[in-house]
Amino acid sequence: MNINAILKKEGIEVKSQLDKSQINRIASLISEKICNTFPEHNLNQNDIFSLLSTLTMFIAKMPADSTAAKYFSKINAIYFSDTMDLENLDTLVIHECLHAIQEVKNSNGKLLKLGLYDFASGNGQGINEAAVQLMSTKVAGIQEDTVKYYNLNFHTPSPLFYPIETALINQMAYFTGTYPLFHSTLYSNYIFKNTFIAKSNEKVYHTIEKNFDLIIHYEELLSFSYAELADYSKNNASLHKIKKLNTKIDSIKNFIFNITLSTQRLTVENCFNTELDNVRDTASLKLVRERLYTFNSFLFMAENDDFYSKFYCEMMNKLEEKEELINKHGVLNYLNDLQTDLLDLTKDQFGFNFFRRLFNKLKLLFEEAIREKN
């Protein structure tokens, strides 16, 4: 499919092309801002400028249900909505330029990876969009805000664009740190994925990864449905059609509501339980208590949803048990020795996953024996 056919399918109508001086201005400003925002990632400003300055950029009329900017890898071109203010370089301009920086292609020009998005497997598009937008807000200096979408109250770094996705990936980065996330987003490697798996497990990561894709997909369906509803209103559609479409819209909103809370639960339960398992002494125990409390500012809050309050109480009780074991018996020191011995015995024959399951079971039995002894 040639580019004209792609543009027609996307509903993009080209109005004008930016000249070289305009492209260079955008490339210069964005390359400088990105490097200044993320100095710890050793980015080369000249390389980024050179890359961005080779892109072709257009002003276009974009469909109402589309984003205000779109990058097409095959032709190295970005299309900006004619409603955008290119003088201020908002997050959507930065977002699309970051996509160009992320690209990993083979010798034939075939796109292999785009940050966290692996084209071979088809996994990670949604989570990559969230990561890129989170980075874009930092480059643009957007202030975080408290918002309400789909009956969810939450704090998000991107109030207007991908608000749920950026809030969810912020939760993940709470446990991994932002360095692995931003490094993998920029360099298209697996550091963030592997770090999060170490904080939870592989199945959890892949489930969350798919959930991001689903959220974006259903948000697109919602956007299409709203556009369809607007057409119904213009064309005086029957009340039956309008009612049916409104029912569909409510169903989509409810799906987004449920999958967002489900994703939050996966992150919270698995990552905090890993932190609990890694408590070694009173200092690390105190840190987990503090982190449980400060996570409140990252939460999605919904009416009648008491998941986190219950989880918080359960974790505090478990931490109290840990504290008692540490104070009375130094149990965690013995468990560390046991872990090392078991690793030597099992890693060659059974592999790490077998060892981890075995150790966790033995640890539970060991702690239970200590409690019964008391």
N, C-alpha and C positions, 0 to 999 in steps of 0.2 A: 504494500500500500504506500503510494507516494505521499509527500507532505501535504499537498492540497486536499487529498482525500481524507487524511488524518484530521486536518483542521476543520473540514466540513463536518466530519463525524463528531468532533468535539464541540462544534458550534462556535468556533473562533473565526472572527472576521477581521482580517488585517487592515489597518487604517494607514499606518506609516512605519517606516524603518528608522531607527536611531542612527545618527551619523557616527563616525569614528570618534569624534571629540566627546560626544555624549557617552558612548560606551566606555571610553577611557576614564572619564570622570567617575562613572559608577564603579568601574573596576578598581580605581585608585582608592576611593573612599571605603569600599567594602573590604578590600585586602588590608588596608590599614586598621580598620575597626576590628576585624577578626583577629589579627595578630596581636593587637593591644588587649583584646578581651581574654585571649587564651595564650598568654606568653609561655606557660609551662609545657605546651605541646610542641615547641620548637618549630613553629611554622615559618616558612620563608615568604616574606611579603612580596618580593620580586617575582617569585614563582607563581604565587596566587594571582598577582596582577597580570602576569603574562597569560595565564590560563583564561582569566575572565575577559581580558581585552580581545581575545580571539573569538568570543561568542558573538553571534548575531542577535540583535535585540529589536523587538517590534512593539509598537503600540497597537492594540487590537480591541475590538468589541467582544467582550467575553459573555457567555450565557449567564443568566441571572442565578442559576443554581451551581455555578462553577466558582473556583477560587479566582482571585484577582491576578494571579500570575501562574505561568506554566512553563516548565523547562522540558524541552524535547532533546534527549540524548543523541538520537541518530543524526540530527542535523546541527547539533551544538547551538541551539537557539532558545531564547527566552521570549515569551509573549506576555506583555504587561497590559492590564486593563486600562482603557482610556479614562477610567475614573481615578486611577492611582496618582498620587503626588510623588513623582520620581525625585523631586528636589530633596525630600525628607528621608527617602530610602527607608520605608517602613519594613516591618519584619517579613512581609511576603517577598519583597525584593531580595533581602538577605537570604531568606529561606531557599529560594530557587538558585541563587548563586552558590550556596552551600552544597546543593545537589550536584552542581557541576564539579565542585572540588572533590566530592566523595568518590567519583567514578573510578572503578577499576575495570579496565578492558583488556582483552587478550590481543595478540598481535594482529588479528583480523578485525579489530575494532568492535568485537562483540562484548556487550556489557556483562560482567560477571558479578560484581558486587556494587552496592550503593550504600555505604555505611553499614548499618545493621541488616540491610535487605540483601539476601542471598538469592540471586536470580536462578541458580541451578536448582535449588529446592523450592523456590517460590515463597519462602518464609521470611517474615520480618518487615514487610512494607509498612505496616501500621506503626510498629514500634520505632522504625526509622523516621517516619514523619514526625512522631512525637519528639524524638531526640533532636532532630533538625530544628523544629520550632522552638524547643526549649533553648537551644543555642542561639537562635535568632533573636529571642527576647533579650538575652543577655548582651548581645552585640548592640541591639537597638536601645538598651537601657530602659526597657518596659518595666513599670512597677507592678509587682504582684498585687492581686486584689481578691476579695471574697465575692463569689458570685453564686447564682442559683440557676441550674439547668436541670431539667427532667426531675424536678422535686428533690434534687440533691444540692445541699449547701456545702461549698468547699472553697479552699484557697488555691488559686492557680497562678502560675507565672505568665500565662497567656490568656487573659480574660476574653479576647474576641476570636481567636483562631486556635482550634484544637484545645479548648480549655480542659476538657476531661482527660485527653490523652497526655497533655503535659503535666497535669496533676498526678496521674498514675505513674508516669515515668519518674517524676520527682520522688514518689514513694520508693521506687526501686533504688534510685540513687541515694536515698537516705541510708541504705544498707551497704551499697557498694562504694559510695563516694562518687563525686562527679568526674574525677579524673578518668577512670576506666570508661565511663559512658561517653564522654566527649572525645576521648582518644579513639575509641572504636568508631564513633560517628564520623570523625575526620579521616581516619586512615583505613576504614573498612576491614578491621581485624576482629578477633574473637575475644579480646580482653574483657569487655563488659559482660558478654554472654557467659564466659567461664567464671568470672568473679561472682555473678549473680547465682550461677549454679552451685558454686561453693557455699553461698549463703543460704541456699534452699535445696533444690535438686533439679536434675535435668528435666524431669517430667513437668515440674511447676513452671520452669522457664518457657518450655514449648507451649504449655497451655496459655500462659499469659501472652505470649507472642501471638497466638491465634486469636485471643480475645481482643487485642489491639486491632487486628484486621477486621474483626466482626464489628467493633464499635464504629470504625471509619466507614465500613460498608453500610451500616444501618443509618449513620448520619447522612450519607449520600442519598439513601432511599427517602429519608425524611425531607431532605431538601427538594428532591424531585416531587414528592407528594405535596409539599407546600406550593410549589410552582403550578402543579396540576390544580390545586384548590383555587389558586388565583385565577386560572383560566376558567374554572367552573363559575366563579363569581362574575367574570366579565361576560360570559356567554349565557348567563341565567340558567344554569343547569338545574335539573330537578332536585328537590329536597332529598329524595332517596339517594341520588348519587353523592350529594354533599355529605349526607349522614354516613354513608358507607366509607367515604374517603376519610372523614374525621375519625371513624372507628379504626381505620388502618393506621392513621397518624398516632393515635393513642397507644395502639399496640406496639408500634416502633419505639415510641418514647419509653414504654414500659420495659421493652427488651434492653434498651440502652441502660436504663436504671438498674436492672437486675444484674447485667453482665459487669457493670462498673463495680457494684458492691461485691460481686463474686471475685473479681480480679483483686480488689483490695484485700479481701479475706485471705486469698492465696499468698499474697506478699506478706501480710502481717503474721499469719500463723506460722508459716515456714521459716521466715527470716528471724523472727524473734525466738522461735524454738531453737534455732541454731545458735543464736547468741546465748540462750540459757544453757545449752549444752557446753558452750565454751567458757562458762564462768569458772575461773580458777581460784580466785581469792576474794577478799572483801572489796578490793578496789574495782575489780571487774564486775562484781555483783552490784555495787553502787552505780556503776556506769549504765548497766542494763536498766536499772530502776529509773534513772534519769531519762534514758532514751525512750522508755515506755511512756513517760509523762510528756516529753517534748513532741512525740509523734502526733499528739492531738492536733497540732496545727497543720498536719498533712492529711487529715481524715476527710472523707466524704461523709457528711451527716445527713441522715434521712429520718423522717418521722417514724416512730415505732421501731427503729433499728437500734438495738442495744448490744450489737455484736462486740464492739470494742470495749464497752464498759465491763461486760462479762469476761472478755478475754483478759483485760487489764487485771481484774481481781484474781483470776486463775493464775496468771503469771506472778503476781505479787505473792500469792500463797506458795507457789513453787520456789520462789526466790527466798522466802523465809525458811523453807525446808533446806535449801542449799546452804543458807547462812548457818543454820544449826549444825549441819554436817561439817562445814568448814571449821567452825569454832571448836567443835568437840573432838573431831577425829582427823582433820586434815585429809578427808576422803579424796579430794580431787587430786592430791599428789599421788596417792596410790593408783587412782584411775589413770593418770598420765603414764605411770610405769607400766600398767597393764596394757594400755593402748600401744606403747612401743613394742612390748613383747609380742602382742598379737599381730602387729603389722609384720614383724619379721617372720612369723610362722605362716601367715596366710597370703602375703602379697604375691609371692611367686606362683603358688599353686592355684589360688582362687581369684585374685585380683582385688582391687580397692573396694568395689561395691560390696562384695561379700564380706570383706573385713569390716566395713563401716556398719553393715547390718548386724554382724555378730557382736561387735563391740557395743553397739547401742543396747542390744538385748542383755548382754552381760552387765553393763553399767546399771540398767534398771534393776536387775536382780540384786546386784551388789548394794545399791542404795537402799533397796527394800529390806535387805538383811540387816543393814545398820539400823534402820528405823525400828525394826522388830526387836533388835537387841536392846534398844533404849526403852 
